Amino acid sequence: MPTNINEVTQEFIEKYCVENNQIEWLLETVNKTIVDKKGQTRSYPFISTRRDFCLKFFPKLIKGTGKKESFKDRLNKKYGKK
């Protein structure tokens, strides 16, 4: 298992998605397009695919995603109100 986002390679992403029946998600992600500042349509870059992969399957590899639970969230969770 990777310990940081830089260890997540194309091969790792493909293997993980195949083994975990997520190939459809992977195909949707890699086939995305973006529009750049000049208005040109471009392929979705690998670094964005890697970021999306980590956010979905390995969120702890992304720095800054460890959101601390708020007081409100903790009370609502504890006493059943959403």
C-alpha positions, 0 to 999 in steps of 0.5 A, a space after each residue: 500500500 502506498 504511504 504518500 500520493 507520489 507512490 500512487 502510479 498509473 499501474 497501481 491505480 489500474 490494478 486496484 480498480 480492477 481488483 475492486 470492481 472500480 474499473 467503470 469509475 476509472 474509465 469515467 475519470 480518465 475520459 473526463 475533459 477540462 476546458 483551459 483558460 484559452 477555451 480549449 478542451 483538454 484531456 483530464 491530466 493524470 495528476 487530477 486522476 491520481 488526486 481523485 483516486 486518492 480522495 475516493 480510496 485513500 483519503 489519508 494520503 491527501 494532506 489537509 483532508 483530515 477535517 476535525 469534527 465540529 462541536 455541532 457535528 459531534 453533538 448531532 452524531 451523538 444524539 441522532 440529529 442530522 
